[in-house]
Amino acid sequence: MEFVASRDINPDEEIFIDYGIDWEKAWNAHMTNFYEKEYGKVQFSSKSLVDINGDKMNKDYHQWTDNYFNVCMTRKIPDHDTDEWIEILPNDQGSFGVNYEHVGYDLMRDGISWCPCIILNINDEIHMDVAIFAVSTENTSQRFIRRVRYVHNQYVEFRPMPARSDQHWTGAFR
């Protein structure tokens, strides 16, 4: 299958493809009839993640689990005078429960505008206080946490840990 753009595509612009009504019907049936069952260590559904993202101000979901973690859309979060940049050093206890070996640094991807983050507090109905994982562009072994005290919840999402959701199950709907 080959796609040709009919106009220039800007950086960070999303491209959508309509898979057709048959795929949409199959997906809706999957989501309606889905039940979580254990396949090895995997026991987390895409439907659960949709539900969690729909209720992201619920503090019960704010701790990372073996199944999901938080990400922040860093390109949409402006720098503020109140931001704190905290260097996380090897053999240090770290800050906000983050040390040098925290899995959040392993979940970072180059060139991706979504970075792992930890929700620290809820400020009001739509704003969060977050700690965003960051590394130096000159030296990737230099690790930081950027604390941003006032982030709109539309820039925070829950994502599955790698290979943990139902999309990785044998025979899963894809």
RODO-2510 file (C-alpha; in nm, 4 decimals, decimal comma):
residues 174
     n   res          X          Y          Z
     1     m     0,0000     0,0000     0,0000
     2     e     0,1334     0,3427    -0,0879
     3     f     0,0161     0,6895     0,0140
     4     v     0,0995     1,0162    -0,1609
     5     a     0,0419     1,3509     0,0101
     6     s    -0,1586     1,6016    -0,1917
     7     r     0,0084     1,8888    -0,0004
     8     d     0,3128     1,9524     0,2174
     9     i     0,2911     1,7998     0,5643
    10     n     0,4185     2,0171     0,8494
    11     p     0,6410     1,8807     1,1293
    12     d     0,4316     1,7320     1,4157
    13     e     0,1196     1,7351     1,1946
    14     e    -0,0873     1,4176     1,2265
    15     i    -0,2060     1,2106     0,9323
    16     f    -0,5293     1,0175     0,9657
    17     i    -0,6385     0,7165     0,7632
    18     d    -0,9942     0,5866     0,7439
    19     y    -0,9841     0,2066     0,7666
    20     g    -1,3483     0,1809     0,6628
    21     i    -1,6769     0,0861     0,8260
    22     d    -1,5978    -0,2881     0,8557
    23     w    -1,2888    -0,2167     1,0653
    24     e    -1,4831     0,0326     1,2793
    25     k    -1,7598    -0,2233     1,3428
    26     a    -1,5040    -0,4899     1,4371
    27     w    -1,3246    -0,2490     1,6711
    28     n    -1,6506    -0,1425     1,8409
    29     a    -1,7463    -0,5089     1,8893
    30     h    -1,4029    -0,5800     2,0373
    31     m    -1,4323    -0,2859     2,2811
    32     t    -1,7895    -0,3800     2,3798
    33     n    -1,7225    -0,7510     2,4342
    34     f    -1,3696    -0,7276     2,5674
    35     y    -1,2859    -0,8789     2,9012
    36     e    -0,9470    -0,8730     3,0637
    37     k    -0,7813    -1,2087     3,1008
    38     e    -0,4300    -1,3017     3,1871
    39     y    -0,1856    -1,3961     2,9125
    40     g     0,1471    -1,4486     3,0843
    41     k     0,2226    -1,1253     3,2668
    42     v     0,0019    -0,9117     3,0407
    43     q    -0,3264    -0,8190     3,2019
    44     f    -0,4171    -0,4728     3,0807
    45     s    -0,6555    -0,3628     2,8096
    46     s    -0,6632    -0,0730     2,5675
    47     k    -1,0173    -0,0126     2,6915
    48     s    -0,8855     0,0359     3,0470
    49     l    -0,6424     0,2958     2,9192
    50     v    -0,9198     0,4835     2,7388
    51     d    -1,1191     0,4863     3,0642
    52     i    -0,8209     0,6089     3,2662
    53     n    -0,7468     0,8897     3,0184
    54     g    -1,1126     0,9911     3,0419
    55     d    -1,0767     1,0237     3,4207
    56     k    -0,7206     1,1572     3,4442
    57     m    -0,7921     1,3872     3,7403
    58     n    -0,8704     1,0779     3,9515
    59     k    -0,5765     1,0497     4,1925
    60     d    -0,6177     0,6703     4,2062
    61     y    -0,4517     0,6540     3,8617
    62     h    -0,1593     0,8884     3,9251
    63     q     0,0919     0,6309     4,0474
    64     w     0,2765     0,4441     3,7738
    65     t     0,2011     0,0731     3,7601
    66     d     0,3502    -0,2259     3,5817
    67     n     0,0884    -0,1592     3,3117
    68     y     0,0909     0,2163     3,2498
    69     f     0,2761     0,5422     3,3062
    70     n     0,2190     0,9147     3,2470
    71     v     0,3529     1,1303     2,9665
    72     c     0,3464     1,5077     2,9178
    73     m     0,3363     1,6886     2,5822
    74     t     0,6451     1,8979     2,6440
    75     r     0,6284     2,1046     2,3255
    76     k     0,2935     2,2481     2,4440
    77     i     0,4124     2,3259     2,7975
    78     p     0,5799     2,6687     2,8024
    79     d     0,8774     2,7468     3,0230
    80     h     0,7787     2,9333     3,3391
    81     d     0,9846     3,1296     3,5908
    82     t     0,8507     2,8883     3,8533
    83     d     0,9867     2,5766     3,6764
    84     e     1,2461     2,3856     3,8762
    85     w     1,5253     2,1951     3,6994
    86     i     1,6703     1,9332     3,9321
    87     e     1,9730     1,7293     3,8275
    88     i     1,9445     1,3617     3,9226
    89     l     2,2889     1,2221     4,0025
    90     p     2,4059     0,8578     4,0148
    91     n     2,4008     0,7148     4,3689
    92     d     2,1704     0,9964     4,4802
    93     q     1,8258     0,9455     4,6350
    94     g     1,6820     1,1844     4,3763
    95     s     1,3647     1,3902     4,3977
    96     f     0,9924     1,3100     4,3808
    97     g     1,0682     0,9381     4,4030
    98     v     1,2919     0,9574     4,0960
    99     n     1,6505     0,8373     4,1135
   100     y     1,9122     0,8020     3,8393
   101     e     1,8007     0,4470     3,7505
   102     h     1,4260     0,5257     3,7321
   103     v     1,2488     0,3460     3,4451
   104     g     1,1183     0,6836     3,3229
   105     y     1,4552     0,7577     3,1672
   106     d     1,4405     0,4272     2,9765
   107     l     1,0972     0,5239     2,8412
   108     m     1,2252     0,8475     2,6843
   109     r     1,2529     0,8570     2,3057
   110     d     1,4579     1,0989     2,0930
   111     g     1,2573     1,3491     1,8933
   112     i     0,9278     1,2628     2,0599
   113     s     0,7290     1,5516     2,2041
   114     w     0,5702     1,3293     2,4726
   115     c     0,8054     1,2696     2,7681
   116     p     0,7474     1,0504     3,0732
   117     c     0,6251     1,2504     3,3723
   118     i     0,4951     1,2007     3,7222
   119     i     0,1823     1,3720     3,8490
   120     l     0,2675     1,5288     4,1837
   121     n    -0,0521     1,7181     4,2687
   122     i    -0,3860     1,8384     4,1360
   123     n    -0,4116     2,2187     4,1405
   124     d    -0,7752     2,2625     4,0381
   125     e    -1,0311     2,0942     3,8087
   126     i    -0,8012     2,1013     3,5020
   127     h    -0,4412     2,1720     3,6117
   128     m    -0,1688     1,9468     3,7494
   129     d     0,1724     1,9848     3,9124
   130     v     0,4104     1,7488     3,7277
   131     a     0,7728     1,6314     3,7217
   132     i     0,8918     1,5688     3,3646
   133     f     1,1880     1,3437     3,2831
   134     a     1,4630     1,5158     3,0821
   135     v     1,8218     1,4527     2,9723
   136     s     2,0927     1,6900     2,8572
   137     t     2,1204     1,7283     2,4795
   138     e     2,5009     1,7433     2,5094
   139     n     2,5388     1,4503     2,7483
   140     t     2,2525     1,1986     2,7686
   141     s     2,3927     1,0514     3,0888
   142     q     2,3145     1,3844     3,2580
   143     r     1,9582     1,3405     3,3865
   144     f     1,7075     1,5946     3,5135
   145     i     1,3564     1,6375     3,6416
   146     r     1,1693     1,9477     3,5261
   147     r     0,9015     2,0374     3,7767
   148     v     0,6198     2,2382     3,6219
   149     r     0,3625     2,3483     3,8756
   150     y     0,0735     2,4389     3,6456
   151     v     0,0066     2,2100     3,3446
   152     h    -0,3315     2,1787     3,1737
   153     n    -0,4520     1,8181     3,1908
   154     q    -0,4931     1,8025     2,8108
   155     y    -0,1122     1,7856     2,7959
   156     v    -0,0946     1,4815     3,0250
   157     e    -0,1833     1,1284     2,9135
   158     f    -0,1569     0,7722     3,0370
   159     r     0,0256     0,5260     2,8112
   160     p     0,0833     0,1509     2,8344
   161     m     0,4190     0,0242     2,9500
   162     p     0,6007    -0,1375     2,6560
   163     a     0,4519    -0,4773     2,5638
   164     r     0,1942    -0,4676     2,8466
   165     s    -0,1399    -0,3919     2,6798
   166     d    -0,3752    -0,6310     2,5030
   167     q    -0,2380    -0,5284     2,1648
   168     h     0,0577    -0,7578     2,2406
   169     w    -0,1495    -1,0649     2,3281
   170     t    -0,1436    -1,3664     2,1011
   171     g    -0,4511    -1,3468     1,8811
   172     a    -0,5237    -0,9863     1,9865
   173     f    -0,7402    -0,7602     1,7754
   174     r    -0,5149    -0,5190     1,5833
***
